[in-house]
Every structure is written in structure tokens, then in C-alpha cells.
Amino acid sequence: MSGRDPVVVAGAGPTGLMCALALGKQGIPVILCEAEPALTVDLRAGSFHPPTLEMMAPYGITQRMHETGIPVRHWQIRDRTGEFIAEFDLGLLADVTAYPYRLHLEQHRLTPIQLDILRRDTRVDVRFSHRVTGFAQHADGVTVTVDANGKPQTIAASWLIGADGGRSIVRKLLGVGFEGFTWPENFLVVSTPHDLGEYGYPYMAYVSDPLEWAAVFRMPHDGPPGIWRLAFPVAETMSEDEALGEESVERRMQGFLPRPGRWQIIYKSIYRVHQRVADTFRIGHVLLGGDAAHLNNPLGGMGLNGGLHDVLSLAPRLAAVWHGRKGEAELDGYSRQRRAVTVEQVQEMSIRNKRTLEEADPAVQRERLTQLIHVARNPELARRHVYASSMLLGLERAKQIG
Ligand SMILES: Cc1cc2nc3c(=O)[nH]c(=O)nc-3n(C[C@H](O)[C@H](O)[C@H](O)COP(=O)(O)OP(=O)(O)OC[C@H]3O[C@@H](n4cnc5c(N)ncnc54)[C@H](O)[C@@H]3O)c2cc1C
């Protein structure tokens, strides 16, 4: 039994930090290796679903997130004109969750909270500038090789968890397939301090448009009044420099919402977006979680939420195995359960969300929005809709898989 060696977690993104914290709290020695010299400032995720807030609450993370996060109870799927607006109320979930809203908080404001609590409440050994470069599995564990500030190092580990993001070296070295596809267009994300509420936007809206869909979010930034984040599609033929050019972004914003002055832009970045799931989340003593295991487009805000669900499901299972209370088959359960939920729920819903927004036929677009308005206005159908889109249905499904 290799239970006495530490668990190595590769990657101190939000998934790796959550994993290390959850394992550390179970009394397991953990070494968390992060390639970069410090936490990265990542503008990607920014919306947290009710069950994720529930799951992080026992660690004290959720309370800290509320100090700056913005609770968003109502969200819309709509067209640009405002003629078709389906507004959903997460308050319909008040009977099943203490957090009947989404919480908006930038990913790079979550990770310092996680690290702070990790350092306060556990003995996890956090090593920045430690890039995992390889591993060799043996019967009882795994020898992990690391580039530690430019010097090669080996660590004897009982288990290695790849939480090293979409380009995961751990997944690649495992040789696990990463089936799926890459969307032809890129996603342009821009942030502005101008108040989109003045244009009738709620704190969260998905805007369907046959020519150019958009997603709109109010984010906390440095504190009230916060900023507004928008995401648009960009043709893959357009170079990154061109898409991010000042005039091009200004044209984009004026095209979306014309205003007399120029749009002030605080951040802008561009992302390539994929729909991919690893063939398995476990081989031997190596496990995958978060973006290392799956990627999806951000419409619906499910990528990181799913990654956190992964490791919060994995940690008690691995703790039981590490302490010798259960056999290794427990970890196949993790792979089976989380992979099924990812494929059936997250992949399916995020692809459907994108197709709905980008519908090119105006008649079909109006028909879809009309249907959604009908759903939103019927409390029973609306509840079912928000139960699924808040990832509660996926977690219910996970329990059935066991
Ligand atoms: C535009 C956009 C918006 C999004 N919005 C949302 C949202 O609202 N809600 C949501 O749930 N999801 C959202 N996502 C998805 C979300 O950003 C990702 O799912 C999330 O960042 C995954 O976290 P992670 O910790 O698994 O990986 P990452 O955040 O990529 O972290 C991986 C970490 O591993 C480190 N690393 C890499 N290689 C190594 C190595 N060899 N050794 C050691 N360390 C290594 C990296 O430096 C990094 O710190 C969005 C994505 C995009 C593109």
C-alpha cells in the first residue's frame, strides 16, 4: 500500500488549489506544484453556480467570495432589440439551495482566497516555479519529475493528479485520448466600466443574434460599481492582433451598442474554444480533473464549476483509498461518474447554448426565443430549466452513477 507517500497535484489553478485543500483537510500530505512563479491572473471564469457555492462553503471559500462577489438572481436569454426576452429567476431554487443565485467573481480573485485558506488550514506544501515534466508509474505509486526553478527533481508520490489545465502535460503523457472538436471562431472578451444597465441589460444576459451573438456579465473588478464583461465571436481568419486592435474593438462595441463617445476598454483578450473530454480520468495512480480532463465553451459558465465538482468528488474517494478504507476501484467510480456527467450534461448544454445564440435563421431564432419565453413564464418549466442550467441536474445524475 503506497498510502504513506504524498499526493502530488500538478497545477495551482482553481481546480488544483481546491483539490489540494480538500485532500489536505482529510489529513493527506499533499505537494502542490505550480509551473508559474505565482498564481496566474486569469480572466476566464467569473460565474459560479449554486451547487458549487454549496460545495465550497464548508471550506470557508464561499463566505470569502461573497465579500466582493456579485449575487445574480435573474438572468436573460434575449435578442438585441429587447423584443424577445426570456428572464429566468434562480430564486426558484430557494427550496434546494442556500445560494439561489449565481455569484460573479473573477477567477483570479478566487484563487488567492483558496491559497490563503489552504495555507491557514492545511499543511499542503505549495511549490511555485515547479513544473511537472513527467512521471513513471509503478505498482505502488508514481515517481513524478519536476523542473524546480530550472533544476530537475523527482518526487515519490502515492498518486499524481493532473490539474494542469487544457494543455495538460499529465494527460498527454498518460496518452489518454481527448476527443471532441474546436470551434471555428475564437471568443473575444472585453471589459468596460460603462454601465450596460443603462441599455436595459441585467447583470447576466446571453444575447442571441443571427449575425453576432454576445454574452454580457457584470463583474466585481476592484469593487463597486464593478465593470461589464462582454464576449463575442471572432472569425478564425482574423488575426489576434487585428481582433484586439483598438479600432476593431471600438467598432465591435459600437456595432453592439452605439454610443456617442468611445467605449472605454479595461481588458481585452481572445480565446480558442474547444469541446473535448478525456477518454478516462484515471489510469493507474494518475488522475485528471478540471480543464486537464475536459474543455467546453464558456456559454453557461460550466467549465470551472465542473472542474471544482470533479475534485470535490475525487477528494473524499481518494482519501478513503489513501487511508486504506476502500480499494482502488473507488477511483474508477470517480472517472466513470464525472466523465458521464461531463459528456451528458456539460458538453451537451454548452453546445446547445452556443447553437441557440448563433442561430442564423431569424425565423428559427425568434421561434426558439418564443419557446424560451414560454418556459421562463411557466414556474414549473422555468424551475426545471434553471435546475439543469445551474448544474444541479448533473449532480443528481452523478449520484445515480455512484
Ligand atoms: C472566456 C472564458 C470564460 C469562462 N468563463 C467561465 C465561467 O464563467 N464559469 C466557469 O465555470 N468556467 C468558465 N470558463 C472556463 C474556466 O476558465 C476553466 O474551466 C478554468 O480555468 C479551469 O481551471 P483549471 O484549474 O482546471 O485550469 P487552469 O485555470 O488552466 O489552471 C491550470 C494551472 O496549471 C498550471 N500548470 C500548467 N502546466 C503545468 C505543469 N506542467 N506543472 C505544474 N503546473 C502547471 C498553470 O500555470 C495553471 O496555474 C471560461 C473560459 C473562458 C475561455
The ligand as an SDF file (V2000), in Angstrom:
LIG
                    3D

 53 58  0  0  0  0  0  0  0  0999 V2000
  -13.6880   33.3110  -21.9320 C   0  0  0  0  0  0  0  0  0  0  0  0
  -13.8830   32.2410  -20.9200 C   0  0  0  0  0  0  0  0  0  0  0  0
  -14.7970   32.4240  -19.9000 C   0  0  0  0  0  0  0  0  0  0  0  0
  -15.0280   31.4160  -18.9610 C   0  0  0  0  0  0  0  0  0  0  0  0
  -15.9670   31.6010  -18.0030 N   0  0  0  0  0  0  0  0  0  0  0  0
  -16.2720   30.5980  -17.1610 C   0  0  0  0  0  0  0  0  0  0  0  0
  -17.2860   30.7550  -16.1530 C   0  0  0  0  0  0  0  0  0  0  0  0
  -17.9030   31.8230  -16.0220 O   0  0  0  0  0  0  0  0  0  0  0  0
  -17.5410   29.7090  -15.3230 N   0  0  0  0  0  0  0  0  0  0  0  0
  -16.8540   28.5310  -15.4260 C   0  0  0  0  0  0  0  0  0  0  0  0
  -17.1510   27.5940  -14.6610 O   0  0  0  0  0  0  0  0  0  0  0  0
  -15.8600   28.3660  -16.3360 N   0  0  0  0  0  0  0  0  0  0  0  0
  -15.5530   29.3700  -17.1970 C   0  0  0  0  0  0  0  0  0  0  0  0
  -14.5370   29.2050  -18.0920 N   0  0  0  0  0  0  0  0  0  0  0  0
  -13.6790   28.0090  -18.0270 C   0  0  0  0  0  0  0  0  0  0  0  0
  -12.6080   28.1720  -16.9240 C   0  0  0  0  0  0  0  0  0  0  0  0
  -11.8570   29.3420  -17.1260 O   0  0  0  0  0  0  0  0  0  0  0  0
  -11.7000   26.9660  -16.8540 C   0  0  0  0  0  0  0  0  0  0  0  0
  -12.5200   25.8180  -16.8190 O   0  0  0  0  0  0  0  0  0  0  0  0
  -10.7940   27.0120  -15.6050 C   0  0  0  0  0  0  0  0  0  0  0  0
   -9.8170   27.9970  -15.7340 O   0  0  0  0  0  0  0  0  0  0  0  0
  -10.1210   25.6610  -15.3720 C   0  0  0  0  0  0  0  0  0  0  0  0
   -9.3540   25.7120  -14.2070 O   0  0  0  0  0  0  0  0  0  0  0  0
   -8.1680   24.6720  -14.0150 P   0  0  0  0  0  0  0  0  0  0  0  0
   -7.6080   24.9640  -12.6510 O   0  0  0  0  0  0  0  0  0  0  0  0
   -8.6500   23.3080  -14.3170 O   0  0  0  0  0  0  0  0  0  0  0  0
   -7.1170   25.0310  -15.1480 O   0  0  0  0  0  0  0  0  0  0  0  0
   -6.2770   26.3700  -15.3080 P   0  0  0  0  0  0  0  0  0  0  0  0
   -7.0380   27.5390  -14.8170 O   0  0  0  0  0  0  0  0  0  0  0  0
   -5.8120   26.3950  -16.7290 O   0  0  0  0  0  0  0  0  0  0  0  0
   -5.0460   26.1770  -14.3390 O   0  0  0  0  0  0  0  0  0  0  0  0
   -4.0110   25.2500  -14.6370 C   0  0  0  0  0  0  0  0  0  0  0  0
   -2.7790   25.6190  -13.7880 C   0  0  0  0  0  0  0  0  0  0  0  0
   -1.7820   24.6360  -14.0130 O   0  0  0  0  0  0  0  0  0  0  0  0
   -0.5280   25.2660  -14.2080 C   0  0  0  0  0  0  0  0  0  0  0  0
    0.2950   24.3430  -14.9990 N   0  0  0  0  0  0  0  0  0  0  0  0
    0.2090   24.0880  -16.3350 C   0  0  0  0  0  0  0  0  0  0  0  0
    1.0990   23.1420  -16.6620 N   0  0  0  0  0  0  0  0  0  0  0  0
    1.7410   22.7780  -15.5240 C   0  0  0  0  0  0  0  0  0  0  0  0
    2.7510   21.8210  -15.2330 C   0  0  0  0  0  0  0  0  0  0  0  0
    3.2940   21.0330  -16.1740 N   0  0  0  0  0  0  0  0  0  0  0  0
    3.1750   21.7080  -13.9430 N   0  0  0  0  0  0  0  0  0  0  0  0
    2.6340   22.4860  -12.9520 C   0  0  0  0  0  0  0  0  0  0  0  0
    1.6860   23.4190  -13.2010 N   0  0  0  0  0  0  0  0  0  0  0  0
    1.2320   23.5340  -14.4570 C   0  0  0  0  0  0  0  0  0  0  0  0
   -0.8840   26.5660  -14.8990 C   0  0  0  0  0  0  0  0  0  0  0  0
    0.1500   27.5360  -14.7730 O   0  0  0  0  0  0  0  0  0  0  0  0
   -2.1620   26.9510  -14.1690 C   0  0  0  0  0  0  0  0  0  0  0  0
   -1.8790   27.6900  -12.9980 O   0  0  0  0  0  0  0  0  0  0  0  0
  -14.2970   30.2010  -19.0440 C   0  0  0  0  0  0  0  0  0  0  0  0
  -13.3600   30.0170  -20.0620 C   0  0  0  0  0  0  0  0  0  0  0  0
  -13.1530   31.0130  -20.9970 C   0  0  0  0  0  0  0  0  0  0  0  0
  -12.1580   30.7980  -22.0950 C   0  0  0  0  0  0  0  0  0  0  0  0
  1  2  1  0
  2  3  1  0
  2 52  2  0
  3  4  2  0
  4  5  1  0
  4 50  1  0
  5  6  2  0
  6  7  1  0
  6 13  1  0
  7  8  2  0
  7  9  1  0
  9 10  1  0
 10 11  2  0
 10 12  1  0
 12 13  2  0
 13 14  1  0
 14 15  1  0
 14 50  1  0
 15 16  1  0
 16 17  1  0
 16 18  1  0
 18 19  1  0
 18 20  1  0
 20 21  1  0
 20 22  1  0
 22 23  1  0
 23 24  1  0
 24 25  2  0
 24 26  1  0
 24 27  1  0
 27 28  1  0
 28 29  2  0
 28 30  1  0
 28 31  1  0
 31 32  1  0
 32 33  1  0
 33 34  1  0
 33 48  1  0
 34 35  1  0
 35 36  1  0
 35 46  1  0
 36 37  1  0
 36 45  1  0
 37 38  2  0
 38 39  1  0
 39 40  1  0
 39 45  2  0
 40 41  1  0
 40 42  2  0
 42 43  1  0
 43 44  2  0
 44 45  1  0
 46 47  1  0
 46 48  1  0
 48 49  1  0
 50 51  2  0
 51 52  1  0
 52 53  1  0
M  END
$$$$
